[in-house]
Amino acid sequence: RNGTPRQPLVVPLARATVVLNPARVAAEALEGLASYSHCWILYVFHLNTDLDKMWKDPARSKLKAKVRVPRLKGGKMGVLATRTPHRPNPIGLSV
């Protein structure tokens, strides 16, 4: 659960692969991207188990407004100020 480092400096050699559906994104859309050192990736936390509950019955959804944050040693912070995937907007950002 808390095994993924919060900062990229902790794992400087980490690599990832982004797979794009060629039926939706033409190869030409990526032309010129290789000339940059970084790329911002927006994604959906699609494995968030709370999403189905929230979207099927929003009135009964009980997403927590605050979550425990490791850097606060058990202290809580507002969910939208954290990196938790359990949030009312399932959007993530990575560089």
C-alpha positions as protocol buffer text, in pm:
chain_id: "A"
residue {
  index: 1
  type: ARG
  ca { x: 0 y: 0 z: 0 }
}
residue {
  index: 2
  type: ASN
  ca { x: 269 y: 250 z: 94 }
}
residue {
  index: 3
  type: GLY
  ca { x: 546 y: 63 z: -90 }
}
residue {
  index: 4
  type: THR
  ca { x: 570 y: 296 z: -388 }
}
residue {
  index: 5
  type: PRO
  ca { x: 814 y: 581 z: -328 }
}
residue {
  index: 6
  type: ARG
  ca { x: 648 y: 921 z: -311 }
}
residue {
  index: 7
  type: GLN
  ca { x: 937 y: 1103 z: -474 }
}
residue {
  index: 8
  type: PRO
  ca { x: 1116 y: 1010 z: -798 }
}
residue {
  index: 9
  type: LEU
  ca { x: 1459 y: 1082 z: -647 }
}
residue {
  index: 10
  type: VAL
  ca { x: 1419 y: 767 z: -436 }
}
residue {
  index: 11
  type: VAL
  ca { x: 1424 y: 553 z: -753 }
}
residue {
  index: 12
  type: PRO
  ca { x: 1624 y: 747 z: -1015 }
}
residue {
  index: 13
  type: LEU
  ca { x: 1645 y: 457 z: -1263 }
}
residue {
  index: 14
  type: ALA
  ca { x: 1279 y: 357 z: -1267 }
}
residue {
  index: 15
  type: ARG
  ca { x: 1125 y: 306 z: -1610 }
}
residue {
  index: 16
  type: ALA
  ca { x: 769 y: 268 z: -1730 }
}
residue {
  index: 17
  type: THR
  ca { x: 595 y: 187 z: -2055 }
}
residue {
  index: 18
  type: VAL
  ca { x: 294 y: 373 z: -2189 }
}
residue {
  index: 19
  type: VAL
  ca { x: 87 y: 175 z: -2438 }
}
residue {
  index: 20
  type: LEU
  ca { x: -140 y: 375 z: -2666 }
}
residue {
  index: 21
  type: ASN
  ca { x: -426 y: 226 z: -2864 }
}
residue {
  index: 22
  type: PRO
  ca { x: -334 y: 283 z: -3233 }
}
residue {
  index: 23
  type: ALA
  ca { x: -705 y: 289 z: -3319 }
}
residue {
  index: 24
  type: ARG
  ca { x: -738 y: 603 z: -3105 }
}
residue {
  index: 25
  type: VAL
  ca { x: -396 y: 768 z: -3127 }
}
residue {
  index: 26
  type: ALA
  ca { x: -216 y: 795 z: -3461 }
}
residue {
  index: 27
  type: ALA
  ca { x: 161 y: 740 z: -3457 }
}
residue {
  index: 28
  type: GLU
  ca { x: 203 y: 1089 z: -3603 }
}
residue {
  index: 29
  type: ALA
  ca { x: 68 y: 1235 z: -3277 }
}
residue {
  index: 30
  type: LEU
  ca { x: 395 y: 1133 z: -3109 }
}
residue {
  index: 31
  type: GLU
  ca { x: 627 y: 1297 z: -3362 }
}
residue {
  index: 32
  type: GLY
  ca { x: 872 y: 1530 z: -3188 }
}
residue {
  index: 33
  type: LEU
  ca { x: 811 y: 1387 z: -2840 }
}
residue {
  index: 34
  type: ALA
  ca { x: 1154 y: 1218 z: -2833 }
}
residue {
  index: 35
  type: SER
  ca { x: 1324 y: 1559 z: -2833 }
}
residue {
  index: 36
  type: TYR
  ca { x: 1198 y: 1627 z: -2478 }
}
residue {
  index: 37
  type: SER
  ca { x: 1350 y: 1494 z: -2157 }
}
residue {
  index: 38
  type: HIS
  ca { x: 1015 y: 1457 z: -1977 }
}
residue {
  index: 39
  type: CYS
  ca { x: 651 y: 1399 z: -2061 }
}
residue {
  index: 40
  type: TRP
  ca { x: 344 y: 1466 z: -1848 }
}
residue {
  index: 41
  type: ILE
  ca { x: 109 y: 1168 z: -1836 }
}
residue {
  index: 42
  type: LEU
  ca { x: -253 y: 1213 z: -1727 }
}
residue {
  index: 43
  type: TYR
  ca { x: -435 y: 891 z: -1645 }
}
residue {
  index: 44
  type: VAL
  ca { x: -736 y: 743 z: -1470 }
}
residue {
  index: 45
  type: PHE
  ca { x: -692 y: 539 z: -1153 }
}
residue {
  index: 46
  type: HIS
  ca { x: -890 y: 258 z: -1316 }
}
residue {
  index: 47
  type: LEU
  ca { x: -816 y: 2 z: -1042 }
}
residue {
  index: 48
  type: ASN
  ca { x: -964 y: 223 z: -770 }
}
residue {
  index: 49
  type: THR
  ca { x: -1224 y: -3 z: -608 }
}
residue {
  index: 50
  type: ASP
  ca { x: -1420 y: 296 z: -478 }
}
residue {
  index: 51
  type: LEU
  ca { x: -1506 y: 422 z: -828 }
}
residue {
  index: 52
  type: ASP
  ca { x: -1770 y: 159 z: -903 }
}
residue {
  index: 53
  type: LYS
  ca { x: -1938 y: 223 z: -570 }
}
residue {
  index: 54
  type: MET
  ca { x: -1931 y: 599 z: -621 }
}
residue {
  index: 55
  type: TRP
  ca { x: -2062 y: 596 z: -978 }
}
residue {
  index: 56
  type: LYS
  ca { x: -2333 y: 333 z: -923 }
}
residue {
  index: 57
  type: ASP
  ca { x: -2489 y: 507 z: -625 }
}
residue {
  index: 58
  type: PRO
  ca { x: -2343 y: 856 z: -563 }
}
residue {
  index: 59
  type: ALA
  ca { x: -2594 y: 932 z: -287 }
}
residue {
  index: 60
  type: ARG
  ca { x: -2465 y: 641 z: -80 }
}
residue {
  index: 61
  type: SER
  ca { x: -2099 y: 690 z: -166 }
}
residue {
  index: 62
  type: LYS
  ca { x: -1887 y: 746 z: 141 }
}
residue {
  index: 63
  type: LEU
  ca { x: -1549 y: 858 z: 14 }
}
residue {
  index: 64
  type: LYS
  ca { x: -1342 y: 985 z: 301 }
}
residue {
  index: 65
  type: ALA
  ca { x: -1276 y: 1359 z: 308 }
}
residue {
  index: 66
  type: LYS
  ca { x: -946 y: 1299 z: 489 }
}
residue {
  index: 67
  type: VAL
  ca { x: -690 y: 1020 z: 459 }
}
residue {
  index: 68
  type: ARG
  ca { x: -382 y: 921 z: 658 }
}
residue {
  index: 69
  type: VAL
  ca { x: -59 y: 1044 z: 500 }
}
residue {
  index: 70
  type: PRO
  ca { x: 271 y: 857 z: 559 }
}
residue {
  index: 71
  type: ARG
  ca { x: 478 y: 1176 z: 588 }
}
residue {
  index: 72
  type: LEU
  ca { x: 248 y: 1300 z: 866 }
}
residue {
  index: 73
  type: LYS
  ca { x: 314 y: 982 z: 1067 }
}
residue {
  index: 74
  type: GLY
  ca { x: -50 y: 884 z: 1083 }
}
residue {
  index: 75
  type: GLY
  ca { x: -189 y: 1236 z: 1064 }
}
residue {
  index: 76
  type: LYS
  ca { x: -473 y: 1310 z: 824 }
}
residue {
  index: 77
  type: MET
  ca { x: -495 y: 1547 z: 529 }
}
residue {
  index: 78
  type: GLY
  ca { x: -771 y: 1641 z: 286 }
}
residue {
  index: 79
  type: VAL
  ca { x: -803 y: 1375 z: 15 }
}
residue {
  index: 80
  type: LEU
  ca { x: -754 y: 1624 z: -271 }
}
residue {
  index: 81
  type: ALA
  ca { x: -423 y: 1739 z: -122 }
}
residue {
  index: 82
  type: THR
  ca { x: -279 y: 1387 z: -135 }
}
residue {
  index: 83
  type: ARG
  ca { x: -170 y: 1128 z: -391 }
}
residue {
  index: 84
  type: THR
  ca { x: -423 y: 867 z: -290 }
}
residue {
  index: 85
  type: PRO
  ca { x: -608 y: 696 z: -576 }
}
residue {
  index: 86
  type: HIS
  ca { x: -922 y: 687 z: -357 }
}
residue {
  index: 87
  type: ARG
  ca { x: -1058 y: 1027 z: -452 }
}
residue {
  index: 88
  type: PRO
  ca { x: -1376 y: 1172 z: -600 }
}
residue {
  index: 89
  type: ASN
  ca { x: -1188 y: 1253 z: -921 }
}
residue {
  index: 90
  type: PRO
  ca { x: -990 y: 948 z: -1038 }
}
residue {
  index: 91
  type: ILE
  ca { x: -736 y: 1154 z: -1234 }
}
residue {
  index: 92
  type: GLY
  ca { x: -364 y: 1097 z: -1185 }
}
residue {
  index: 93
  type: LEU
  ca { x: -59 y: 1286 z: -1312 }
}
residue {
  index: 94
  type: SER
  ca { x: 295 y: 1163 z: -1360 }
}
residue {
  index: 95
  type: VAL
  ca { x: 604 y: 1320 z: -1516 }
}
